[in-house]
Amino acid sequence: MLRVELRDGLAVLTLDRPGQLNAIGSGMVERLTRALDDVRDDEDVRAVVLTGAGRAFSAGADLGEIESFVSPGQFRAFVGRLTDAYALLEDFPKPSVAAVHGFAFGGGLELALACDLRVVERGARLGLPEMKLGVLPGAGGTQRLPRLVPPAIAKQMILTGEPIDAERAWQLGLVNELAEPGAVLAAAEKLAGGLTAGAPLALAAGKHLIDHGLGMDLRTAIAYERETVSVLFTTGDRKEGLKAFRERRPGEFRGR
């Protein structure tokens, strides 16, 4: 249901329900949460890549499971588990890259939105079709999407339920890189591999500053940045970075 592979400083997490187009149910959410907890404590892992098995990244939330709910409370609890898992990914101290092929719809796109970066195969489609089911995205889609693309575009996608293709998503800045068909995972691993060369403490701090600074006024955010950078100055990684620069070699960062 969720495969975890560790290689070259990366944790590659693969949604593995190809017969159900990697629909995301409670079991998948539980395994994703557990995998992220394990990866967080693994010092050999510097970045995370998320992808899907088969012909798509993910068709979204498991509608079969949702249809089995007999009360609004069950649905609320399911959405709570989903949003908690995606928040864990968004706040994760190690950078994450989504490798999207085929399509990412509904909760599948919301999972990709929770990642730091997105690499998408040319021709893939991205959408939030919940409006066509009489509901709305419930795992962060109405909030994360308009923070990544112009609000008018987010409204169009959410209120019509119509998807956009990878090329349009790239033009809008939703996608960091386009990959040729069949090469999206390799492209995502290459991008993530470049991140693993960074100092872990600085990577985590950079993620935090960008994500949380956007909710602050500019002066407060800059003051927060100043304090964070001052703390990083005291780290062993900062000393190693300067030494490596002087010696004209890559830094060997330890996250300390």
Phi and psi restraints in degrees (value plus and minus 20) as a CYANA .aco file:
   2 LEU   PHI    -164.4  -124.4
   2 LEU   PSI      94.9   134.9
   3 ARG   PHI    -113.6   -73.6
   3 ARG   PSI     121.1   161.1
   4 VAL   PHI    -142.9  -102.9
   4 VAL   PSI     101.1   141.1
   5 GLU   PHI    -144.3  -104.3
   5 GLU   PSI     112.6   152.6
   6 LEU   PHI    -129.4   -89.4
   6 LEU   PSI     103.6   143.6
   7 ARG   PHI    -178.6  -138.6
   7 ARG   PSI     114.8   154.8
   8 ASP   PHI      31.7    71.7
   8 ASP   PSI      24.2    64.2
   9 GLY   PHI      60.5   100.5
   9 GLY   PSI     -16.9    23.1
  10 LEU   PHI    -133.2   -93.2
  10 LEU   PSI     127.9   167.9
  11 ALA   PHI    -129.5   -89.5
  11 ALA   PSI      92.9   132.9
  12 VAL   PHI    -117.6   -77.6
  12 VAL   PSI      93.0   133.0
  13 LEU   PHI    -123.3   -83.3
  13 LEU   PSI      99.5   139.5
  14 THR   PHI    -133.8   -93.8
  14 THR   PSI      98.6   138.6
  15 LEU   PHI     -85.2   -45.2
  15 LEU   PSI     101.1   141.1
  16 ASP   PHI    -145.2  -105.2
  16 ASP   PSI      43.2    83.2
  17 ARG   PHI    -150.9  -110.9
  17 ARG   PSI      40.8    80.8
  18 PRO   PHI     -79.5   -39.5
  18 PRO   PSI     -51.7   -11.7
  19 GLY   PHI     -86.0   -46.0
  19 GLY   PSI     -44.0    -4.0
  20 GLN   PHI    -129.9   -89.9
  20 GLN   PSI       0.4    40.4
  21 LEU   PHI      34.3    74.3
  21 LEU   PSI      15.5    55.5
  22 ASN   PHI      36.9    76.9
  22 ASN   PSI      19.5    59.5
  23 ALA   PHI     -79.9   -39.9
  23 ALA   PSI     121.6   161.6
  24 ILE   PHI    -121.7   -81.7
  24 ILE   PSI      89.3   129.3
  25 GLY   PHI    -133.0   -93.0
  25 GLY   PSI    -191.9  -151.9
  26 SER   PHI     -79.8   -39.8
  26 SER   PSI     -59.7   -19.7
  27 GLY   PHI     -82.9   -42.9
  27 GLY   PSI     -62.1   -22.1
  28 MET   PHI     -84.5   -44.5
  28 MET   PSI     -61.2   -21.2
  29 VAL   PHI     -83.0   -43.0
  29 VAL   PSI     -62.6   -22.6
  30 GLU   PHI     -82.3   -42.3
  30 GLU   PSI     -63.3   -23.3
  31 ARG   PHI     -89.0   -49.0
  31 ARG   PSI     -57.7   -17.7
  32 LEU   PHI     -83.2   -43.2
  32 LEU   PSI     -64.8   -24.8
  33 THR   PHI     -80.9   -40.9
  33 THR   PSI     -64.5   -24.5
  34 ARG   PHI     -84.7   -44.7
  34 ARG   PSI     -61.7   -21.7
  35 ALA   PHI     -83.9   -43.9
  35 ALA   PSI     -62.2   -22.2
  36 LEU   PHI     -84.6   -44.6
  36 LEU   PSI     -58.7   -18.7
  37 ASP   PHI     -82.4   -42.4
  37 ASP   PSI     -60.9   -20.9
  38 ASP   PHI     -87.1   -47.1
  38 ASP   PSI     -63.8   -23.8
  39 VAL   PHI     -86.7   -46.7
  39 VAL   PSI     -55.1   -15.1
  40 ARG   PHI     -76.1   -36.1
  40 ARG   PSI     -57.9   -17.9
  41 ASP   PHI    -110.7   -70.7
  41 ASP   PSI     -21.3    18.7
  42 ASP   PHI    -113.7   -73.7
  42 ASP   PSI      87.8   127.8
  43 GLU   PHI     -87.9   -47.9
  43 GLU   PSI     -38.2     1.8
  44 ASP   PHI     -99.2   -59.2
  44 ASP   PSI     -34.0     6.0
  45 VAL   PHI    -117.0   -77.0
  45 VAL   PSI     103.6   143.6
  46 ARG   PHI    -129.7   -89.7
  46 ARG   PSI     -37.7     2.3
  47 ALA   PHI    -175.3  -135.3
  47 ALA   PSI     141.7   181.7
  48 VAL   PHI    -142.7  -102.7
  48 VAL   PSI     117.4   157.4
  49 VAL   PHI    -139.1   -99.1
  49 VAL   PSI     110.8   150.8
  50 LEU   PHI    -132.6   -92.6
  50 LEU   PSI     113.4   153.4
  51 THR   PHI    -166.4  -126.4
  51 THR   PSI    -199.9  -159.9
  52 GLY   PHI    -148.2  -108.2
  52 GLY   PSI     126.8   166.8
  53 ALA   PHI    -102.4   -62.4
  53 ALA   PSI     134.5   174.5
  54 GLY   PHI      61.2   101.2
  54 GLY   PSI    -165.1  -125.1
  55 ARG   PHI    -115.6   -75.6
  55 ARG   PSI     -13.1    26.9
  56 ALA   PHI    -172.6  -132.6
  56 ALA   PSI     138.1   178.1
  57 PHE   PHI     -88.5   -48.5
  57 PHE   PSI     -79.8   -39.8
  58 SER   PHI    -189.7  -149.7
  58 SER   PSI     117.9   157.9
  59 ALA   PHI    -100.6   -60.6
  59 ALA   PSI     -28.0    12.0
  60 GLY   PHI      95.9   135.9
  60 GLY   PSI    -181.3  -141.3
  61 ALA   PHI     -82.5   -42.5
  61 ALA   PSI     131.6   171.6
  62 ASP   PHI     -93.2   -53.2
  62 ASP   PSI      81.4   121.4
  63 LEU   PHI     -86.3   -46.3
  63 LEU   PSI     -50.3   -10.3
  64 GLY   PHI     -80.8   -40.8
  64 GLY   PSI     -63.6   -23.6
  65 GLU   PHI     -86.4   -46.4
  65 GLU   PSI     -61.8   -21.8
  66 ILE   PHI     -83.4   -43.4
  66 ILE   PSI     -58.7   -18.7
  67 GLU   PHI     -86.8   -46.8
  67 GLU   PSI     -39.8     0.2
  68 SER   PHI    -101.0   -61.0
  68 SER   PSI     -31.8     8.2
  69 PHE   PHI     -89.7   -49.7
  69 PHE   PSI     119.3   159.3
  70 VAL   PHI    -130.6   -90.6
  70 VAL   PSI     -21.7    18.3
  71 SER   PHI    -165.6  -125.6
  71 SER   PSI     132.8   172.8
  72 PRO   PHI     -78.0   -38.0
  72 PRO   PSI     -50.7   -10.7
  73 GLY   PHI     -83.7   -43.7
  73 GLY   PSI     -56.7   -16.7
  74 GLN   PHI     -85.4   -45.4
  74 GLN   PSI     -61.9   -21.9
  75 PHE   PHI     -85.6   -45.6
  75 PHE   PSI     -62.7   -22.7
  76 ARG   PHI     -79.2   -39.2
  76 ARG   PSI     -61.8   -21.8
  77 ALA   PHI     -85.5   -45.5
  77 ALA   PSI     -60.0   -20.0
  78 PHE   PHI     -82.7   -42.7
  78 PHE   PSI     -68.1   -28.1
  79 VAL   PHI     -82.0   -42.0
  79 VAL   PSI     -56.0   -16.0
  80 GLY   PHI     -82.4   -42.4
  80 GLY   PSI     -63.3   -23.3
  81 ARG   PHI     -83.7   -43.7
  81 ARG   PSI     -60.1   -20.1
  82 LEU   PHI     -86.1   -46.1
  82 LEU   PSI     -68.0   -28.0
  83 THR   PHI     -86.6   -46.6
  83 THR   PSI     -54.5   -14.5
  84 ASP   PHI     -84.5   -44.5
  84 ASP   PSI     -61.5   -21.5
  85 ALA   PHI     -85.6   -45.6
  85 ALA   PSI     -61.5   -21.5
  86 TYR   PHI     -89.8   -49.8
  86 TYR   PSI     -55.2   -15.2
  87 ALA   PHI     -86.0   -46.0
  87 ALA   PSI     -56.9   -16.9
  88 LEU   PHI     -80.7   -40.7
  88 LEU   PSI     -61.6   -21.6
  89 LEU   PHI     -87.5   -47.5
  89 LEU   PSI     -64.8   -24.8
  90 GLU   PHI     -82.0   -42.0
  90 GLU   PSI     -59.3   -19.3
  91 ASP   PHI    -110.1   -70.1
  91 ASP   PSI     -16.8    23.2
  92 PHE   PHI     -79.8   -39.8
  92 PHE   PSI     116.6   156.6
  93 PRO   PHI     -90.7   -50.7
  93 PRO   PSI     -34.4     5.6
  94 LYS   PHI    -125.5   -85.5
  94 LYS   PSI     119.8   159.8
  95 PRO   PHI     -86.6   -46.6
  95 PRO   PSI     130.6   170.6
  96 SER   PHI    -147.7  -107.7
  96 SER   PSI     127.1   167.1
  97 VAL   PHI    -151.1  -111.1
  97 VAL   PSI     107.3   147.3
  98 ALA   PHI    -111.2   -71.2
  98 ALA   PSI     112.6   152.6
  99 ALA   PHI    -129.7   -89.7
  99 ALA   PSI      84.1   124.1
 100 VAL   PHI    -128.4   -88.4
 100 VAL   PSI     107.4   147.4
 101 HIS   PHI    -153.0  -113.0
 101 HIS   PSI     141.2   181.2
 102 GLY   PHI      49.9    89.9
 102 GLY   PSI    -108.8   -68.8
 103 PHE   PHI    -178.1  -138.1
 103 PHE   PSI     135.3   175.3
 104 ALA   PHI    -153.1  -113.1
 104 ALA   PSI      86.9   126.9
 105 PHE   PHI    -137.0   -97.0
 105 PHE   PSI     131.2   171.2
 106 GLY   PHI      33.2    73.2
 106 GLY   PSI    -145.0  -105.0
 107 GLY   PHI     -81.7   -41.7
 107 GLY   PSI     -42.4    -2.4
 108 GLY   PHI     -89.4   -49.4
 108 GLY   PSI     -63.8   -23.8
 109 LEU   PHI     -86.6   -46.6
 109 LEU   PSI     -59.2   -19.2
 110 GLU   PHI     -81.2   -41.2
 110 GLU   PSI     -54.2   -14.2
 111 LEU   PHI     -84.3   -44.3
 111 LEU   PSI     -64.5   -24.5
 112 ALA   PHI     -84.9   -44.9
 112 ALA   PSI     -55.1   -15.1
 113 LEU   PHI     -85.7   -45.7
 113 LEU   PSI     -48.2    -8.2
 114 ALA   PHI     -96.6   -56.6
 114 ALA   PSI     -34.5     5.5
 115 CYS   PHI     -97.6   -57.6
 115 CYS   PSI     140.7   180.7
 116 ASP   PHI     -93.7   -53.7
 116 ASP   PSI     -58.9   -18.9
 117 LEU   PHI    -154.7  -114.7
 117 LEU   PSI     136.8   176.8
 118 ARG   PHI    -155.1  -115.1
 118 ARG   PSI     106.4   146.4
 119 VAL   PHI    -131.6   -91.6
 119 VAL   PSI     107.2   147.2
 120 VAL   PHI    -149.0  -109.0
 120 VAL   PSI     116.7   156.7
 121 GLU   PHI     -89.5   -49.5
 121 GLU   PSI     117.9   157.9
 122 ARG   PHI     -76.0   -36.0
 122 ARG   PSI     115.8   155.8
 123 GLY   PHI      70.3   110.3
 123 GLY   PSI     -32.1     7.9
 124 ALA   PHI     -87.5   -47.5
 124 ALA   PSI     137.7   177.7
 125 ARG   PHI    -140.2  -100.2
 125 ARG   PSI     121.3   161.3
 126 LEU   PHI    -145.4  -105.4
 126 LEU   PSI     110.3   150.3
 127 GLY   PHI    -183.7  -143.7
 127 GLY   PSI     143.0   183.0
 128 LEU   PHI    -143.0  -103.0
 128 LEU   PSI      67.0   107.0
 129 PRO   PHI    -106.1   -66.1
 129 PRO   PSI      -9.9    30.1
 130 GLU   PHI     -77.0   -37.0
 130 GLU   PSI     -51.4   -11.4
 131 MET   PHI     -76.2   -36.2
 131 MET   PSI     -54.0   -14.0
 132 LYS   PHI     -92.0   -52.0
 132 LYS   PSI     -32.5     7.5
 133 LEU   PHI    -123.2   -83.2
 133 LEU   PSI     -13.7    26.3
 134 GLY   PHI      62.7   102.7
 134 GLY   PSI      -6.6    33.4
 135 VAL   PHI    -150.8  -110.8
 135 VAL   PSI    -183.1  -143.1
 136 LEU   PHI    -155.5  -115.5
 136 LEU   PSI     142.0   182.0
 137 PRO   PHI     -76.7   -36.7
 137 PRO   PSI     114.8   154.8
 138 GLY   PHI    -143.1  -103.1
 138 GLY   PSI     -11.8    28.2
 139 ALA   PHI    -141.2  -101.2
 139 ALA   PSI      20.2    60.2
 140 GLY   PHI      82.3   122.3
 140 GLY   PSI     -25.0    15.0
 141 GLY   PHI     -82.3   -42.3
 141 GLY   PSI     -60.6   -20.6
 142 THR   PHI     -92.0   -52.0
 142 THR   PSI     -33.9     6.1
 143 GLN   PHI    -127.7   -87.7
 143 GLN   PSI     -60.9   -20.9
 144 ARG   PHI     -96.5   -56.5
 144 ARG   PSI     -60.0   -20.0
 145 LEU   PHI     -79.4   -39.4
 145 LEU   PSI     -68.2   -28.2
 146 PRO   PHI     -90.8   -50.8
 146 PRO   PSI     -25.9    14.1
 147 ARG   PHI    -110.1   -70.1
 147 ARG   PSI     -28.7    11.3
 148 LEU   PHI    -132.2   -92.2
 148 LEU   PSI     -45.6    -5.6
 149 VAL   PHI    -150.2  -110.2
 149 VAL   PSI     145.9   185.9
 150 PRO   PHI     -75.2   -35.2
 150 PRO   PSI     119.4   159.4
 151 PRO   PHI     -73.6   -33.6
 151 PRO   PSI     -56.2   -16.2
 152 ALA   PHI     -83.7   -43.7
 152 ALA   PSI     -55.9   -15.9
 153 ILE   PHI     -89.7   -49.7
 153 ILE   PSI     -62.9   -22.9
 154 ALA   PHI     -79.9   -39.9
 154 ALA   PSI     -62.8   -22.8
 155 LYS   PHI     -81.5   -41.5
 155 LYS   PSI     -62.9   -22.9
 156 GLN   PHI     -80.8   -40.8
 156 GLN   PSI     -65.9   -25.9
 157 MET   PHI     -84.8   -44.8
 157 MET   PSI     -62.3   -22.3
 158 ILE   PHI     -96.4   -56.4
 158 ILE   PSI     -62.4   -22.4
 159 LEU   PHI    -100.0   -60.0
 159 LEU   PSI     -44.7    -4.7
 160 THR   PHI    -115.8   -75.8
 160 THR   PSI     -45.5    -5.5
 161 GLY   PHI      55.5    95.5
 161 GLY   PSI     -13.7    26.3
 162 GLU   PHI    -105.5   -65.5
 162 GLU   PSI     117.4   157.4
 163 PRO   PHI    -100.0   -60.0
 163 PRO   PSI     146.6   186.6
 164 ILE   PHI    -140.1  -100.1
 164 ILE   PSI     139.0   179.0
 165 ASP   PHI    -110.1   -70.1
 165 ASP   PSI     150.3   190.3
 166 ALA   PHI     -79.6   -39.6
 166 ALA   PSI     -59.6   -19.6
 167 GLU   PHI     -84.1   -44.1
 167 GLU   PSI     -62.0   -22.0
 168 ARG   PHI     -86.4   -46.4
 168 ARG   PSI     -60.6   -20.6
 169 ALA   PHI     -81.9   -41.9
 169 ALA   PSI     -57.6   -17.6
 170 TRP   PHI     -86.7   -46.7
 170 TRP   PSI     -62.0   -22.0
 171 GLN   PHI     -81.1   -41.1
 171 GLN   PSI     -52.9   -12.9
 172 LEU   PHI    -102.6   -62.6
 172 LEU   PSI     -29.7    10.3
 173 GLY   PHI      68.8   108.8
 173 GLY   PSI     -13.7    26.3
 174 LEU   PHI     -94.7   -54.7
 174 LEU   PSI     -47.0    -7.0
 175 VAL   PHI    -132.9   -92.9
 175 VAL   PSI     113.3   153.3
 176 ASN   PHI    -100.6   -60.6
 176 ASN   PSI     -59.3   -19.3
 177 GLU   PHI    -163.5  -123.5
 177 GLU   PSI     126.0   166.0
 178 LEU   PHI    -119.5   -79.5
 178 LEU   PSI     122.4   162.4
 179 ALA   PHI    -143.1  -103.1
 179 ALA   PSI     131.2   171.2
 180 GLU   PHI     -91.0   -51.0
 180 GLU   PSI     134.4   174.4
 181 PRO   PHI     -72.9   -32.9
 181 PRO   PSI     110.7   150.7
 182 GLY   PHI      66.0   106.0
 182 GLY   PSI     -24.7    15.3
 183 ALA   PHI    -137.3   -97.3
 183 ALA   PSI      -9.3    30.7
 184 VAL   PHI     -89.4   -49.4
 184 VAL   PSI     -59.8   -19.8
 185 LEU   PHI     -85.9   -45.9
 185 LEU   PSI     -62.6   -22.6
 186 ALA   PHI     -81.7   -41.7
 186 ALA   PSI     -60.5   -20.5
 187 ALA   PHI     -86.5   -46.5
 187 ALA   PSI     -60.1   -20.1
 188 ALA   PHI     -87.0   -47.0
 188 ALA   PSI     -59.9   -19.9
 189 GLU   PHI     -86.6   -46.6
 189 GLU   PSI     -55.6   -15.6
 190 LYS   PHI     -85.1   -45.1
 190 LYS   PSI     -63.7   -23.7
 191 LEU   PHI     -83.7   -43.7
 191 LEU   PSI     -66.7   -26.7
 192 ALA   PHI     -84.7   -44.7
 192 ALA   PSI     -56.1   -16.1
 193 GLY   PHI     -81.2   -41.2
 193 GLY   PSI     -54.4   -14.4
 194 GLY   PHI     -85.8   -45.8
 194 GLY   PSI     -51.3   -11.3
 195 LEU   PHI     -91.2   -51.2
 195 LEU   PSI     -51.2   -11.2
 196 THR   PHI     -85.9   -45.9
 196 THR   PSI     -37.3     2.7
 197 ALA   PHI     -95.9   -55.9
 197 ALA   PSI     -33.7     6.3
 198 GLY   PHI     -97.5   -57.5
 198 GLY   PSI     144.1   184.1
 199 ALA   PHI     -94.4   -54.4
 199 ALA   PSI     104.8   144.8
 200 PRO   PHI     -75.0   -35.0
 200 PRO   PSI     -63.3   -23.3
 201 LEU   PHI     -86.1   -46.1
 201 LEU   PSI     -58.6   -18.6
 202 ALA   PHI     -90.7   -50.7
 202 ALA   PSI     -57.3   -17.3
 203 LEU   PHI     -80.9   -40.9
 203 LEU   PSI     -68.5   -28.5
 204 ALA   PHI     -82.4   -42.4
 204 ALA   PSI     -61.8   -21.8
 205 ALA   PHI     -87.5   -47.5
 205 ALA   PSI     -58.4   -18.4
 206 GLY   PHI     -82.8   -42.8
 206 GLY   PSI     -65.3   -25.3
 207 LYS   PHI     -77.0   -37.0
 207 LYS   PSI     -68.2   -28.2
 208 HIS   PHI     -83.6   -43.6
 208 HIS   PSI     -63.8   -23.8
 209 LEU   PHI     -81.5   -41.5
 209 LEU   PSI     -64.7   -24.7
 210 ILE   PHI     -86.8   -46.8
 210 ILE   PSI     -68.8   -28.8
 211 ASP   PHI     -84.2   -44.2
 211 ASP   PSI     -63.9   -23.9
 212 HIS   PHI    -108.5   -68.5
 212 HIS   PSI     -48.1    -8.1
 213 GLY   PHI     -85.7   -45.7
 213 GLY   PSI     -47.4    -7.4
 214 LEU   PHI     -84.1   -44.1
 214 LEU   PSI     -42.9    -2.9
 215 GLY   PHI    -111.2   -71.2
 215 GLY   PSI     -18.0    22.0
 216 MET   PHI    -128.1   -88.1
 216 MET   PSI     140.7   180.7
 217 ASP   PHI     -90.7   -50.7
 217 ASP   PSI     139.5   179.5
 218 LEU   PHI     -79.8   -39.8
 218 LEU   PSI     -64.8   -24.8
 219 ARG   PHI     -84.0   -44.0
 219 ARG   PSI     -62.1   -22.1
 220 THR   PHI     -84.3   -44.3
 220 THR   PSI     -61.6   -21.6
 221 ALA   PHI     -84.3   -44.3
 221 ALA   PSI     -60.2   -20.2
 222 ILE   PHI     -87.9   -47.9
 222 ILE   PSI     -57.9   -17.9
 223 ALA   PHI     -83.5   -43.5
 223 ALA   PSI     -60.0   -20.0
 224 TYR   PHI     -83.9   -43.9
 224 TYR   PSI     -61.2   -21.2
 225 GLU   PHI     -80.1   -40.1
 225 GLU   PSI     -65.1   -25.1
 226 ARG   PHI     -79.4   -39.4
 226 ARG   PSI     -63.7   -23.7
 227 GLU   PHI     -87.4   -47.4
 227 GLU   PSI     -59.3   -19.3
 228 THR   PHI     -85.2   -45.2
 228 THR   PSI     -65.6   -25.6
 229 VAL   PHI     -84.2   -44.2
 229 VAL   PSI     -55.0   -15.0
 230 SER   PHI     -84.4   -44.4
 230 SER   PSI     -57.4   -17.4
 231 VAL   PHI     -86.6   -46.6
 231 VAL   PSI     -62.1   -22.1
 232 LEU   PHI     -82.2   -42.2
 232 LEU   PSI     -48.1    -8.1
 233 PHE   PHI     -81.8   -41.8
 233 PHE   PSI     -44.7    -4.7
 234 THR   PHI    -106.2   -66.2
 234 THR   PSI     -22.5    17.5
 235 THR   PHI    -105.3   -65.3
 235 THR   PSI     137.2   177.2
 236 GLY   PHI     -85.0   -45.0
 236 GLY   PSI     -52.0   -12.0
 237 ASP   PHI     -83.3   -43.3
 237 ASP   PSI     -57.3   -17.3
 238 ARG   PHI     -83.8   -43.8
 238 ARG   PSI     -61.2   -21.2
 239 LYS   PHI     -85.1   -45.1
 239 LYS   PSI     -60.9   -20.9
 240 GLU   PHI     -86.2   -46.2
 240 GLU   PSI     -58.4   -18.4
 241 GLY   PHI     -82.4   -42.4
 241 GLY   PSI     -63.4   -23.4
 242 LEU   PHI     -87.2   -47.2
 242 LEU   PSI     -61.5   -21.5
 243 LYS   PHI     -82.3   -42.3
 243 LYS   PSI     -63.2   -23.2
 244 ALA   PHI     -84.4   -44.4
 244 ALA   PSI     -58.1   -18.1
 245 PHE   PHI     -82.4   -42.4
 245 PHE   PSI     -64.4   -24.4
 246 ARG   PHI     -86.1   -46.1
 246 ARG   PSI     -53.6   -13.6
 247 GLU   PHI    -109.8   -69.8
 247 GLU   PSI     -18.0    22.0
 248 ARG   PHI      35.0    75.0
 248 ARG   PSI      33.1    73.1
 249 ARG   PHI    -163.0  -123.0
 249 ARG   PSI     141.8   181.8
 250 PRO   PHI     -85.4   -45.4
 250 PRO   PSI     126.3   166.3
 251 GLY   PHI     -93.6   -53.6
 251 GLY   PSI     127.0   167.0
 252 GLU   PHI    -130.5   -90.5
 252 GLU   PSI      67.2   107.2
 253 PHE   PHI    -107.2   -67.2
 253 PHE   PSI     121.3   161.3
 254 ARG   PHI    -136.1   -96.1
 254 ARG   PSI     -21.9    18.1
 255 GLY   PHI      54.1    94.1
 255 GLY   PSI      12.4    52.4
